[in-house]
Amino acid sequence: AAEEEPRCSTQGYPSDCCAQCGALRGSERAPKLRVCTRCKPAGERAARYCSTHCSHAHWPLHKPVCKALRAELAGGEADM
């Protein structure tokens, strides 16, 4: 049986894991993680993804969190 790649919890947005599938940064699936460009200014709190597919699949869940992060950074309401 093939060994499964280690995964992170997808609770919150750990900076070393894909927010959708939990793939660890540096693993075969996620050699690099891409940061959500909308909430990138939030630094370590921004969502990271191993692929465009994971980013798009996670968007319905991430959208309100992303909006809140941007509003917090802007000190008010964020536009969508």
MDTraj code that builds the backbone (N, CA, C; nanometers):
import mdtraj as md
import numpy as np

residues = "ALA ALA GLU GLU GLU PRO ARG CYS SER THR GLN GLY TYR PRO SER ASP CYS CYS ALA GLN CYS GLY ALA LEU ARG GLY SER GLU ARG ALA PRO LYS LEU ARG VAL CYS THR ARG CYS LYS PRO ALA GLY GLU ARG ALA ALA ARG TYR CYS SER THR HIS CYS SER HIS ALA HIS TRP PRO LEU HIS LYS PRO VAL CYS LYS ALA LEU ARG ALA GLU LEU ALA GLY GLY GLU ALA ASP MET".split()
xyz = np.array([
    [0.0839, -0.1194, 0.0000],
    [0.0000, 0.0000, 0.0000],
    [0.0874, 0.1245, 0.0000],
    [0.0544, 0.2182, -0.0846],
    [0.1299, 0.3429, -0.0937],
    [0.1046, 0.4274, 0.0308],
    [0.2107, 0.4934, 0.0744],
    [0.1993, 0.5785, 0.1927],
    [0.1347, 0.7108, 0.1544],
    [0.0384, 0.7549, 0.2339],
    [-0.0275, 0.8832, 0.2089],
    [0.0630, 0.9973, 0.2512],
    [0.0555, 1.1082, 0.1757],
    [0.1320, 1.2266, 0.2134],
    [0.0757, 1.2846, 0.3422],
    [0.1630, 1.3402, 0.4267],
    [0.1124, 1.4038, 0.5488],
    [0.0254, 1.5242, 0.5149],
    [-0.0743, 1.5470, 0.5966],
    [-0.1673, 1.6579, 0.5755],
    [-0.1824, 1.7367, 0.7044],
    [-0.2192, 1.8626, 0.6892],
    [-0.2486, 1.9489, 0.8032],
    [-0.3984, 1.9531, 0.8246],
    [-0.4371, 2.0032, 0.9375],
    [-0.5770, 2.0332, 0.9613],
    [-0.6131, 2.1494, 0.8705],
    [-0.7342, 2.1490, 0.8170],
    [-0.7771, 2.2611, 0.7338],
    [-0.8571, 2.3614, 0.8166],
    [-0.8476, 2.3513, 0.9491],
    [-0.9119, 2.4493, 1.0373],
    [-0.8229, 2.5730, 1.0435],
    [-0.8810, 2.6903, 1.0210],
    [-0.7989, 2.8117, 1.0155],
    [-0.7155, 2.8073, 0.8887],
    [-0.6130, 2.8865, 0.8822],
    [-0.5268, 2.8883, 0.7655],
    [-0.3813, 2.8767, 0.8088],
    [-0.3347, 2.7563, 0.8436],
    [-0.1938, 2.7405, 0.8791],
    [-0.1063, 2.7826, 0.7613],
    [0.0014, 2.8533, 0.7874],
    [0.0836, 2.9085, 0.6795],
    [0.1627, 2.8023, 0.6036],
    [0.1653, 2.6794, 0.6532],
    [0.2415, 2.5757, 0.5842],
    [0.1530, 2.4693, 0.5203],
    [0.0228, 2.5005, 0.5017],
    [-0.0708, 2.4019, 0.4471],
    [-0.1691, 2.4653, 0.3493],
    [-0.2159, 2.3825, 0.2552],
    [-0.3233, 2.4240, 0.1646],
    [-0.4528, 2.4337, 0.2447],
    [-0.5230, 2.5459, 0.2341],
    [-0.6465, 2.5681, 0.3094],
    [-0.7589, 2.4747, 0.2646],
    [-0.7519, 2.4227, 0.1427],
    [-0.8574, 2.3345, 0.0921],
    [-0.8298, 2.1877, 0.1249],
    [-0.7146, 2.1372, 0.0851],
    [-0.6900, 1.9924, 0.0975],
    [-0.5964, 1.9556, 0.2117],
    [-0.5286, 2.0553, 0.2696],
    [-0.4395, 2.0281, 0.3820],
    [-0.2998, 1.9810, 0.3440],
    [-0.2666, 1.9833, 0.2141],
    [-0.1330, 1.9396, 0.1711],
    [-0.0262, 2.0274, 0.2354],
    [0.0792, 1.9624, 0.2850],
    [0.1887, 2.0356, 0.3490],
    [0.2786, 2.1018, 0.2463],
    [0.3222, 2.2245, 0.2765],
    [0.4205, 2.2923, 0.1913],
    [0.5454, 2.2041, 0.1856],
    [0.6009, 2.1899, 0.0682],
    [0.7212, 2.1094, 0.0508],
    [0.6923, 1.9638, 0.0168],
    [0.5648, 1.9240, 0.0241],
    [0.5283, 1.7868, -0.0120],
    [0.5231, 1.7757, -0.1642],
    [0.5083, 1.6545, -0.2131],
    [0.4994, 1.6342, -0.3575],
    [0.3809, 1.7112, -0.4168],
    [0.2689, 1.7122, -0.3456],
    [0.1487, 1.7815, -0.3942],
    [0.1628, 1.9332, -0.3857],
    [0.2363, 1.9810, -0.2863],
    [0.2449, 2.1261, -0.2636],
    [0.3896, 2.1718, -0.2441],
    [0.4721, 2.1624, -0.3497],
    [0.6102, 2.2084, -0.3340],
    [0.6156, 2.3557, -0.2922],
    [0.5208, 2.4332, -0.3440],
    [0.5049, 2.5731, -0.3046],
    [0.3568, 2.5975, -0.2832],
    [0.3252, 2.6920, -0.1957],
    [0.1856, 2.7293, -0.1756],
    [0.1646, 2.8704, -0.2272],
    [0.0533, 2.8907, -0.2948],
    [0.0171, 3.0236, -0.3457],
    [-0.0730, 3.0905, -0.2428],
    [-0.0527, 3.2197, -0.2228],
    [-0.1307, 3.2951, -0.1249],
    [-0.2490, 3.3613, -0.1945],
    [-0.3647, 3.3625, -0.1289],
    [-0.4820, 3.4333, -0.1811],
    [-0.4421, 3.5791, -0.2025],
    [-0.4558, 3.6278, -0.3247],
    [-0.4121, 3.7645, -0.3540],
    [-0.5001, 3.8689, -0.2880],
    [-0.6267, 3.8358, -0.2628],
    [-0.7166, 3.9337, -0.2005],
    [-0.6831, 3.9582, -0.0539],
    [-0.6431, 3.8530, 0.0173],
    [-0.6137, 3.8728, 0.1600],
    [-0.4640, 3.8617, 0.1904],
    [-0.3801, 3.8631, 0.0866],
    [-0.2353, 3.8537, 0.1031],
    [-0.1796, 3.9564, 0.2023],
    [-0.2311, 4.0809, 0.2034],
    [-0.1789, 4.1779, 0.3000],
    [-0.1983, 4.1362, 0.4469],
    [-0.2824, 4.0366, 0.4727],
    [-0.3040, 3.9887, 0.6094],
    [-0.1878, 3.9020, 0.6574],
    [-0.0905, 3.8783, 0.5709],
    [0.0291, 3.8042, 0.6089],
    [0.0000, 3.6594, 0.6453],
    [0.0396, 3.6183, 0.7637],
    [0.0252, 3.4797, 0.8076],
    [-0.1202, 3.4348, 0.8171],
    [-0.2141, 3.5281, 0.8240],
    [-0.3561, 3.4907, 0.8327],
    [-0.4191, 3.4671, 0.6968],
    [-0.3473, 3.4965, 0.5884],
    [-0.3996, 3.4775, 0.4531],
    [-0.4056, 3.3286, 0.4186],
    [-0.5034, 3.2919, 0.3379],
    [-0.5181, 3.1529, 0.2931],
    [-0.4114, 3.1197, 0.1899],
    [-0.3676, 2.9946, 0.1926],
    [-0.2685, 2.9448, 0.0979],
    [-0.3241, 2.8203, 0.0302],
    [-0.2837, 2.8005, -0.0976],
    [-0.3363, 2.6895, -0.1757],
    [-0.2257, 2.6228, -0.2557],
    [-0.2410, 2.4892, -0.2754],
    [-0.1424, 2.4139, -0.3519],
    [-0.1696, 2.4225, -0.5021],
    [-0.2933, 2.4600, -0.5391],
    [-0.3300, 2.4641, -0.6814],
    [-0.4450, 2.5615, -0.7042],
    [-0.4624, 2.5962, -0.8298],
    [-0.5760, 2.6794, -0.8681],
    [-0.7059, 2.6051, -0.8389],
    [-0.7056, 2.4742, -0.8616],
    [-0.8250, 2.3935, -0.8336],
    [-0.8655, 2.4073, -0.6865],
    [-0.7702, 2.3935, -0.5940],
    [-0.8021, 2.4058, -0.4512],
    [-0.8496, 2.5471, -0.4175],
    [-0.7880, 2.6468, -0.4773],
    [-0.8275, 2.7855, -0.4536],
    [-0.9735, 2.8073, -0.4947],
    [-1.0090, 2.7613, -0.6138],
    [-1.1459, 2.7791, -0.6638],
    [-1.2452, 2.6969, -0.5830],
    [-1.2086, 2.5755, -0.5452],
    [-1.2979, 2.4897, -0.4681],
    [-1.3252, 2.5479, -0.3290],
    [-1.2268, 2.6166, -0.2712],
    [-1.2385, 2.6692, -0.1354],
    [-1.3028, 2.8082, -0.1312],
    [-1.3129, 2.8751, -0.2454],
    [-1.3602, 3.0138, -0.2488],
    [-1.4953, 3.0358, -0.1791],
    [-1.5971, 2.9507, -0.1997],
    [-1.7245, 2.9763, -0.1311],
    [-1.7096, 2.9821, 0.0223],
    [-1.6211, 2.9030, 0.0784],
    [-1.5971, 2.9067, 0.2234],
    [-1.5057, 3.0221, 0.2625],
    [-1.4078, 3.0495, 0.1778],
    [-1.3078, 3.1511, 0.2101],
    [-1.3569, 3.2941, 0.1879],
    [-1.4496, 3.3132, 0.0963],
    [-1.4940, 3.4475, 0.0582],
    [-1.5329, 3.5353, 0.1771],
    [-1.6196, 3.4907, 0.2711],
    [-1.6548, 3.5790, 0.3832],
    [-1.5372, 3.6064, 0.4773],
    [-1.4487, 3.5079, 0.4930],
    [-1.3311, 3.5268, 0.5782],
    [-1.2371, 3.6278, 0.5136],
    [-1.2181, 3.6137, 0.3843],
    [-1.1319, 3.7037, 0.3083],
    [-1.1854, 3.8469, 0.3169],
    [-1.3164, 3.8618, 0.2997],
    [-1.3788, 3.9937, 0.3060],
    [-1.3580, 4.0556, 0.4440],
    [-1.3745, 3.9762, 0.5490],
    [-1.3556, 4.0261, 0.6856],
    [-1.2103, 4.0656, 0.7119],
    [-1.1157, 3.9874, 0.6616],
    [-0.9742, 4.0217, 0.6775],
    [-0.9422, 4.1542, 0.6087],
    [-0.9937, 4.1703, 0.4878],
    [-0.9669, 4.2946, 0.4148],
    [-1.0317, 4.4131, 0.4837],
    [-1.1516, 4.3934, 0.5391],
    [-1.2201, 4.5013, 0.6117],
    [-1.1402, 4.5389, 0.7363],
    [-1.0907, 4.4390, 0.8067],
    [-1.0106, 4.4639, 0.9262],
    [-0.8846, 4.5428, 0.8917],
    [-0.8187, 4.5042, 0.7829],
    [-0.6960, 4.5722, 0.7419],
    [-0.7240, 4.7151, 0.6959],
    [-0.8409, 4.7345, 0.6345],
    [-0.8769, 4.8674, 0.5845],
    [-0.9379, 4.9550, 0.6964],
    [-0.9719, 4.8912, 0.8074],
    [-1.0315, 4.9653, 0.9178],
    [-1.1788, 4.9967, 0.8957],
    [-1.2440, 4.9188, 0.8101],
    [-1.3868, 4.9420, 0.7834],
    [-1.4427, 4.8325, 0.6965],
    [-1.5393, 4.8668, 0.6143],
    [-1.6040, 4.7706, 0.5264],
    [-1.5196, 4.7466, 0.4025],
    [-1.5114, 4.6216, 0.3601],
    [-1.4405, 4.5865, 0.2362],
    [-1.5413, 4.5720, 0.1244],
    [-1.5062, 4.6197, 0.0056],
    [-1.5919, 4.6028, -0.1119],
    [-1.5667, 4.4677, -0.1719],
    [-1.6708, 4.4114, -0.2332],
    [-1.6531, 4.2827, -0.3024],
    [-1.6595, 4.3034, -0.4476],
])
top = md.Topology()
chain = top.add_chain()
for i, resn in enumerate(residues, 1):
    res = top.add_residue(resn, chain, resSeq=i)
    for name in ("N", "CA", "C"):
        top.add_atom(name, md.element.get_by_symbol(name[0]), res)
traj = md.Trajectory(xyz[None], top)
